[in-house]
Every structure is written in structure tokens, then in C-alpha cells.
Amino acid sequence: MSIATWNTQGFNPLTYTLNQNQQNFPPATHNLVPDYICFQEVGNANYAGALGPAIVCAWNPAPSLGVYHQITNANINGTLYNGYHIPWRANVPGNQRCSLAILWRAALGGHAVFPIGAWPSGNAARRPIVWVTPVAGPRIGCIHAPAGGNMVYVTNALNAIAVGAPAAGWVLAGDINIEPGALGPLPVAVNQQNTGDWTHHGTDGDPNTNLDYIFHHTVGPFANAQSAGNLVESDHLQCRFS
């Protein structure tokens, strides 16, 4: 199982994800196609028409939009993905830059095989976390923690995704906004993994900006964790775990 996670900062996820000319991964893994992709700050992307109609849900409450969408056969550089898009805003009218998405290779199954679940923090200014629980394998979740980090939010999110998770365990990937050394204490049986590179590669000139990519899981460490270089002037790294 492999996972890619990226805070796109509004860049088109279909253009830059899995694109060897932009991702700047080591050549041996240029063409690695992950089973799952977690996006943060994906804005109002329509996935080249693969976005379905709004589905009302209770876990994305006002002032956000109260809905999510199914993604069906989105073509990401030659690989088809299904998934869910969660449009999110913190205020009215607000903007949807901080929307979330979680996708999986369409060959693995449709939406009935990957039902969506979510945890709302109870704070309208903070994004929910979302996950899919496949009929086989671990639960996979996507997180975008509050800017500047918030360990209470992260701990509650970790506890929430664990409730009712399958025996195969669970994984929570995304933008944590807390450096590895400051991340803790973690709940029992929760591990963390990162790429070993926790400074942004952006254009803001600040080498001390908090890292956004930490992996949380209960299914053991992944053999390979790596991050791409600077992507189209984004100060967030696209990361892979396999």
C-alpha cells in the first residue's frame, strides 16, 4: 500500500500530482502511482468534470457548506482515481481554498467499497478530518490541522479515526502543522512517520516554518518515506509513503 499527501495551496491537483516533471522525486520513483492520495487546500477543483453533485452531511456544518461530493474516474496523469471532495470554508462568504479530498485508485473499487466517514472538531473555524474504510485493509484518513499546530485537535482526531477501525488498523496523513519533536504525547499505539525533511521549501525565505507532513498509523512503519522538492512555488512538500 502506498499513499501520497500534498497541501496543494490551490494548485491544480490533476496537473501536478504524479507528474515527474513537477514532483522532483528521485528518478527511481518518478512513476510510482500511489493507492491513495490525500489533498489539503485543494480549493474548488472539479477534477476535470469528475466531481459529482453535492451530498448533504452533518459533519461539515455552517458556516461551511454542509456537503461533500463523490469523485469518479478522475484522470491524474494517466491513472484513474475515485474519491471524495469536501468543500470547506471558515466563514461566510469565505472561500473554499481549504477544501479536503481523499482519493484511491479506481481499480480498487467504487464508493460502495470505500464508504466515507468523518470527525468534526466542534469548532466551526477548524476543518473536519475525513476517512474511507474499505471492505478490506486499513482505514485511510486525511487531516489539515489548524495553522500553527494544535495538539488537542490532533489528539482528538487520532482518537476519532480509531473508533470502529478495522483490524487492519488505520492511517491518517496530511498537514499537521506541528514539527515532529513537538508532536505529543500521542495516544497509545499510535506511531508517527515523516520524510525526515521538516522545513518548507517555499519562497517565503523562512527555514523554520513548521513541517506539515507527519504520518500516523497503527499498522507499522512504512519502508519508504520521501518528499518532493519545491513544487511550482508552493511551500508545501508533496510526500509519499510506501
Secondary structure, 3 states (H helix, E strand, C coil): CCEEEEECCCCCHHHHCCCHHHHCCCHHHCCCCCCEEEEECCCCCCHHHCEEEEEECCCCCCCCCCEEEEEEEEEECCEEEEEEEECCCCCCCCCCCCCEEEEEEHHHCCCCCCCEEEECCCCCCCCCEEEECCCCCCEEEEEECCCCCCHHHHHHHHHHHHCCCCCCCEEEEEECCCCHHHCCCCCCCCEEECCCCCCCCCCCCCCCCCCCEEEEECCCCCCCEEECCCECCECCCCEEEC
